[in-house]
Amino acid sequence: MTFCLGIKTKHGLVGLSDTRITSGSETTTSKKVYTVNKRKHSFFIMTSGLRSVRDKAITYFSEVIAHQDDSFSKLYQAVNEFGNQVKIVAKEDKANLEESGLQFNLFSIIGGQLEDDPEPKLYLLYPQGNWIEIRKGTPFVIIGNTGFGHPVLKRSFHFEDSLDYALKCAFLAFDATRISANDVDFPIDTVVLKNDEYFTKERRFEQRELEHISAFWNNRLKKAIEELPSQVLSSAFEDFEQILENT
């Protein structure tokens, strides 16, 4: 499994992915983010699914970028082309994978801004090669291990929030997943793209750099629980007779 998250704000995009690769009983670390930075032309791709499928699709797409990148003026055009490469890989490998009991399950988050895009765009690409755009109404998307990070984002993040705030929410969503699933872990890679800046900034963080944030958050959660205005819940500990007297 994996954890990749893309967030769209009114100020730009934030992305975060773990690097844990699990194969049977073995675990390794590998980058799951691919970036392109050129003049007025910047985007990133984060993927979840079989590593062999991901590497093959990215390799094919890299060759297309080397020869045709300048022909893409809007991000959806690059997304369409990556989808085409995913379809090619599916034709080549899907049947054999399924015969071996494996799924062709390459999901991708693609974000960026090209010259004719009015603002940074964010897309979710499915294994079948079709996509949806992530917009203001639901301004984030998770692929891989999705269940544990959603509550953090739904409770705390809004489209109007700053990129700094979005990155904090992204880390807490990852941290909630990390402590709940043994196949998601550090190091993490982050990407940030500001509106009209056309340069995706990448950064890798090791656990030792961020464990103080996890500890701070855990302590604040415990304190918040202790301070909850929960007097009404105390009735759960009262005897039935006491409940009758209080009603």
SVG drawing of the C-alpha trace seen along z (x, -y; Angstrom):
<svg xmlns="http://www.w3.org/2000/svg" viewBox="-38 -34 54 51">
<polyline fill="none" stroke="black" stroke-width="0.4" points="0.0,0.0 1.0,-3.6 -0.1,-7.1 -0.2,-10.0 -2.1,-13.2 -2.8,-16.2 -4.4,-19.4 -5.7,-22.3 -6.0,-25.7 -6.7,-29.2 -3.0,-29.9 -1.7,-26.8 -1.0,-23.1 0.5,-20.9 1.4,-17.2 2.8,-14.6 3.7,-11.0 5.3,-8.3 8.2,-6.2 7.4,-2.8 7.5,0.1 6.3,3.5 6.9,6.7 6.0,9.8 7.9,9.6 10.4,7.1 10.2,3.3 12.2,0.8 12.2,-2.9 11.5,-4.4 10.4,-7.8 6.8,-8.0 6.9,-11.5 7.9,-12.6 8.3,-16.3 8.9,-18.4 10.0,-22.1 10.4,-24.3 9.7,-27.9 6.0,-28.5 5.6,-24.8 5.6,-22.7 3.8,-19.6 4.2,-16.6 2.9,-13.0 2.4,-10.9 1.4,-7.2 0.1,-4.3 -0.1,-0.6 2.4,2.0 5.9,0.6 6.6,2.3 3.6,0.8 4.4,-2.7 8.0,-2.6 7.0,-1.4 4.3,-4.1 6.7,-6.8 9.5,-5.6 7.2,-5.7 5.9,-9.1 9.4,-10.5 10.2,-9.6 7.1,-11.5 8.0,-14.5 11.5,-14.5 10.1,-14.8 6.6,-16.5 6.6,-18.4 6.6,-21.8 3.3,-20.9 1.4,-20.8 0.1,-24.2 -2.5,-23.1 -2.1,-20.4 -5.0,-18.3 -3.2,-17.6 -0.2,-16.2 -2.7,-14.2 -4.3,-12.8 -0.9,-11.7 0.1,-10.0 -3.3,-8.3 -2.4,-7.0 0.9,-5.6 -1.0,-3.9 -3.3,-2.3 -0.3,-1.0 1.2,0.6 -2.2,2.1 -2.4,3.7 1.1,5.1 1.0,6.3 -2.6,6.5 -3.5,10.0 -0.3,11.5 -0.6,9.7 -4.1,10.9 -3.1,14.5 -0.6,14.2 -3.3,12.9 -2.1,9.3 -4.2,6.2 -3.4,3.5 -4.1,0.8 -2.1,-2.3 -3.8,-5.4 -2.1,-8.8 -2.4,-12.3 -1.2,-14.9 -0.9,-18.5 0.7,-21.6 0.3,-24.7 1.2,-25.1 1.4,-28.3 -2.2,-28.5 -3.7,-27.3 -5.3,-30.2 -4.3,-28.6 -2.7,-25.3 -4.8,-22.3 -5.1,-19.0 -6.3,-15.7 -6.9,-12.1 -6.1,-9.6 -7.7,-6.1 -6.0,-2.8 -8.3,-2.8 -6.8,-6.1 -9.8,-8.4 -9.6,-11.2 -11.4,-13.7 -10.4,-17.2 -10.1,-18.1 -11.9,-21.3 -12.8,-23.8 -15.8,-21.7 -13.7,-18.8 -10.1,-20.2 -8.0,-17.2 -7.5,-13.6 -5.7,-10.6 -4.7,-7.4 -3.4,-4.2 -4.3,-4.0 -7.2,-6.5 -9.2,-5.8 -7.2,-7.3 -6.3,-10.7 -9.7,-11.8 -11.1,-12.7 -8.2,-15.0 -8.6,-16.9 -12.4,-17.0 -12.4,-18.4 -9.6,-20.9 -8.9,-22.0 -10.7,-24.5 -9.9,-25.7 -9.2,-29.3 -6.5,-28.1 -2.8,-29.0 -0.3,-26.6 1.6,-26.5 -1.6,-25.4 -2.4,-22.9 1.0,-21.3 0.5,-21.0 -2.9,-19.3 -1.2,-17.0 1.4,-15.9 -1.2,-15.2 -3.2,-13.1 0.0,-11.1 0.8,-10.8 -2.7,-9.4 -2.2,-6.9 1.3,-6.0 0.4,-5.1 -2.6,-3.1 -1.1,-1.1 2.2,0.7 2.7,0.3 3.0,-3.6 6.0,-5.2 8.8,-7.8 10.7,-9.3 8.1,-11.5 8.4,-13.6 6.5,-16.9 5.8,-19.2 4.6,-22.7 3.5,-24.8 2.4,-28.4 0.0,-30.2 1.7,-31.4 5.2,-30.5 5.7,-27.6 8.2,-25.8 7.4,-22.8 9.5,-22.7 10.4,-19.3 11.6,-18.4 12.3,-15.0 11.8,-14.7 13.1,-12.0 11.3,-10.9 13.8,-12.5 13.0,-15.9 9.3,-15.7 8.8,-13.4 8.5,-16.4 5.4,-17.5 3.8,-14.0 4.5,-14.2 3.1,-17.7 0.0,-16.7 -0.5,-13.6 -0.2,-15.7 -2.6,-18.3 -5.2,-15.7 -4.9,-14.1 -5.3,-17.5 -8.2,-18.4 -10.0,-15.2 -9.4,-15.9 -10.9,-19.4 -14.0,-18.3 -17.2,-19.9 -18.6,-16.4 -20.7,-16.7 -23.7,-15.1 -21.6,-12.0 -21.1,-11.5 -24.6,-10.1 -23.3,-6.9 -21.7,-6.1 -24.7,-6.9 -26.9,-4.2 -30.4,-3.9 -31.9,-5.3 -29.8,-8.4 -30.8,-8.9 -34.5,-8.7 -33.9,-11.3 -32.2,-13.7 -35.1,-13.5"/>
</svg>
